[in-house]
Structure formats: structure tokens, C-alpha cells
């Protein structure tokens, strides 16, 4: 039983470390398509073969940024090989995270509704 419990914890630790390391490694990229990127979350597959890296962009075009990051995924993965102490370093797949975008839209809607209510 103990063994099963440690696996999800290890997966979270690996995902957390990948998130931190990728955030640092991205700063070394010279691709103009990659703007000010924040790594929001990392999901690692159970076999550690793949990692989905969710990001948001403060400045820049999300679609172009996603293309640039996915083209740089091999370089970033090589950087992880040097940093991570695990047998298998996952293939990285970058996905634009619309969560922050949706949160901003919701906040705007709430502000508008409150302004309408204040008029009445």
C-alpha cells in the first residue's frame, strides 16, 4: 500500500520541479514569438514520457508563443536532462492556458454588473 501512495507524490514533485526549471530555461530562449510567459501548471503522464506544460502570456500572441515554445521543446528538454535527477525526462507539450483570460473576462462582467446595479 505504501508504494502506491508515494507514486502520486513523486509525480507532483516531478511536475513541480519541471515547472520551476522550464520557467528558468525559457528566459534563455531568443525566439521573438515567445513573450513574457508564465508557466501555470505541469501535468506529467503516469509513465513520465510526456508533460503538458500550461502557460499564459502577459505580452505577446498566445498562438505564436505556443508555436515557439513547442519548437523549442527539444532544447528545453535537454536543459531538464541536466537539472532533473530522474531516469526519464518527459517530452514537453506546451498548451496555452485560457484560465487567466477567462478570469479577466469574468471580473469584467462582474464589474459591469455591479456598475449597472449601482445606477439603479
C-alpha positions as CSV (number, residue, x, y, z in Angstrom):
1,X,0.0,0.0,0.0
2,X,2.8,2.5,0.9
3,X,4.3,2.2,-2.6
4,X,1.1,3.3,-4.3
5,X,0.8,6.3,-2.1
6,X,4.3,7.5,-2.9
7,X,3.8,7.4,-6.7
8,X,1.3,10.3,-7.0
9,X,3.5,12.4,-4.6
10,X,6.6,11.7,-6.8
11,X,4.6,12.7,-9.9
12,X,3.6,16.0,-8.2
13,X,7.2,16.6,-7.2
14,X,8.5,16.0,-10.7
15,X,5.8,18.2,-12.2
16,X,6.6,21.0,-9.7
17,X,10.4,20.7,-10.5
18,X,9.7,20.8,-14.2
19,X,7.5,23.9,-13.8
20,X,10.3,25.7,-11.9
21,X,13.1,24.6,-14.3
22,X,11.2,25.3,-17.5
23,X,10.3,28.8,-16.2
24,X,14.1,29.5,-15.8
25,X,15.1,27.8,-19.1
26,X,12.5,29.8,-21.1
27,X,14.4,33.0,-20.2
28,X,17.4,31.7,-22.3
29,X,15.2,31.4,-25.5
30,X,15.9,34.1,-28.1
31,X,12.7,33.5,-30.1
32,X,10.9,36.8,-30.6
33,X,7.5,34.9,-30.7
34,X,7.9,34.0,-27.0
35,X,6.9,37.0,-25.0
36,X,6.5,37.3,-21.2
37,X,5.5,33.7,-20.3
38,X,4.3,32.3,-17.0
39,X,4.2,28.5,-16.5
40,X,0.9,27.9,-14.7
41,X,0.9,24.2,-14.3
42,X,2.5,20.9,-15.5
43,X,0.8,17.6,-15.8
44,X,3.1,14.6,-16.1
45,X,1.8,11.3,-17.6
46,X,2.0,8.3,-15.3
47,X,4.9,6.8,-17.3
48,X,6.8,10.1,-17.3
49,X,7.0,10.0,-21.1
50,X,5.1,13.3,-21.6
51,X,4.4,16.5,-19.8
52,X,1.7,19.0,-20.7
53,X,3.0,22.5,-19.8
54,X,0.2,25.1,-19.4
55,X,1.3,28.7,-19.9
56,X,-0.1,32.1,-20.0
57,X,1.3,35.2,-21.8
58,X,1.5,38.7,-20.4
59,X,2.9,40.2,-23.6
60,X,2.7,38.6,-27.0
61,X,0.4,36.5,-29.2
62,X,-0.6,33.2,-27.5
63,X,-0.7,31.2,-30.7
64,X,2.7,32.3,-31.9
65,X,4.1,31.8,-28.4
66,X,2.7,28.3,-28.3
67,X,4.4,27.5,-31.6
68,X,7.7,29.0,-30.5
69,X,7.6,27.0,-27.2
70,X,6.8,23.8,-28.9
71,X,9.6,24.3,-31.4
72,X,11.9,24.9,-28.5
73,X,10.6,21.9,-26.5
74,X,13.7,19.8,-27.5
75,X,16.1,22.4,-26.3
76,X,14.1,22.9,-23.1
77,X,14.0,19.1,-22.5
78,X,17.8,18.9,-23.0
79,X,18.1,21.6,-20.3
80,X,15.9,19.5,-18.0
81,X,18.2,16.4,-18.5
82,X,21.0,18.4,-16.9
83,X,18.8,19.5,-14.0
84,X,16.4,16.7,-13.1
85,X,17.6,13.6,-11.2
86,X,15.1,11.2,-12.9
87,X,15.6,8.4,-15.3
88,X,13.1,9.5,-17.9
89,X,12.7,13.2,-18.8
90,X,9.3,13.7,-20.4
91,X,8.7,15.1,-23.9
92,X,7.3,18.6,-23.3
93,X,4.0,19.7,-24.9
94,X,3.1,23.4,-24.4
95,X,-0.6,24.4,-24.2
96,X,-1.9,28.0,-23.9
97,X,-3.9,28.2,-20.6
98,X,-7.0,30.2,-21.1
99,X,-7.9,30.2,-17.3
100,X,-6.4,33.6,-16.6
101,X,-8.0,35.0,-19.8
102,X,-11.4,33.7,-18.6
103,X,-10.9,35.0,-15.1
104,X,-10.3,38.5,-16.5
105,X,-13.4,38.3,-18.6
106,X,-15.5,37.2,-15.6
107,X,-14.1,40.0,-13.5
108,X,-15.0,42.5,-16.2
109,X,-18.6,41.0,-16.3
110,X,-18.9,41.3,-12.5
111,X,-17.6,44.9,-12.5
112,X,-20.1,45.8,-15.3
113,X,-23.0,44.1,-13.4
114,X,-22.0,46.0,-10.2
115,X,-21.8,49.3,-12.1
116,X,-25.3,48.6,-13.5
117,X,-26.6,47.8,-10.1
118,X,-25.1,51.0,-8.6
119,X,-27.0,53.1,-11.2
120,X,-30.3,51.6,-10.1
